[in-house]
Each structure stands twice: as structure tokens, then as C-alpha cells.
Amino acid sequence: MAEDVIGLMDALHIDKAHLVGTSMGGAIAQLVTIHFSNRVLSLTCIGASTGNPALPQGDEQALMAMATPPPETSDFEILADYLVGIYSALGAVDDIEKLRERALNHVKYRGWNPESVNRQVAAVLIGDMCDRTELLAQIKIPVMVIHGDVDPLVTIDSGKELAASIPDAELRVIEGMGHDISLQFIDSIADAIGRIAQCSP
């Protein structure tokens, strides 16, 4: 997947980029930065870890929600209910109407593919067996680690360890944020991304 990012950048004729990744995307962004350091200007990881298997496991309810396969249906309303349940288990704080609107937009317009959910879970499990701690110590670009203090899936300890593993990385803890990027946290996240991007040479 990290190579896919570089392939996309090549196809779009992008020599260097500011990378932002959330959760599994944060792990992928780390690998891009580690293995293709000349292509990355700054790195922001949100709700991600080092892959250290000794880190505390997430909340059982959140893990169960992520492991529950989507219903075998094409009914948008049923699929939206499924996604709202996941958002809630991951710590969403938006009201139910906003969550349902987001879920319906997801299944209607983002190319809903249940098999892709299974592939993501498999990729997360594989990634969790890949401890990147030593490799992260080699990163020499500006790095921002953003983590919610009530993240039920990737605990705050994971965010703290990630920031400590990268030289000069900045840790931004967002109070009240879980593993879901709810609307009320967007401005804080955007501010942190902008700050670290401005630090790149």
C-alpha cells in the first residue's frame, strides 16, 4: 500500500507531498516516510500506533464493532445503520442525524464494497504484527502525531509511544476525541496539520 501511494504520486507528477494518515492510513504513511523519505515533506499521523504488539489493546466493544462484517444487503438504510453503529463504537460525538447523513453518503457515493472492509481488517491485523519502532527513529522530517484522549480502538498510550519514537515529533492530544473524526474536531486537526506542514524546509 505504501508503494501504491508512491505510484499515485508518480502518476500525478507529484515529486513531494505532505502526508496525512488516519488509523491504518497512519501506518501506511509511516511506511511511505520510512522507505521513500525523499518524497515526503511532512508527516501527520492521526489515531495510529507504532505497530508494537505490546501496546494495550483497544476497548472490547470497539474491537467487536470493527470485526463484525457488514450485512449482506444493498439496502442503503440497513447499511447506514451498520455504519452508524461503528461510528458510535469508535467514539463519535456528532448527533445521530449527522452520523446517519455521513453513513448514507458513504454507502451511496463512495463505492460501497463489503469485501473491501474484510481486506482492511486483514491489513490491520498484518500491520499489527509489524513493529516499526526502530525504523521510525530514522525519520528526519517534521512529524505531527494527533490522538484523541478517549480513543477506544487505538489507545492514547499508542499515540504517546508513536510521538516518542520519532525524533522531534510533536504530539497533539485532542480532548474528547475517540477514533472517529467527528465534525467538532476538524478545526483542531486542520490547525495541527497546517502547523507541521509549515515546519518543512
Secondary structure by P-SEA (a helix, b strand, c coil): caaaaaaaaaaacccccccccccaaaaaaaaaaacccccccbbbbccccccccccccccaaaaaaaaccccccccaaaaaaaaaaaaaaacccccaaaaaaaaaaaaccccccaaaaaaaaaaaaaaaaccaaaaaaacccbbbbbbbcccccccaaaaaaaaaaccbbbbbbbccccccccccaaaaaaaaaaaaaaacc
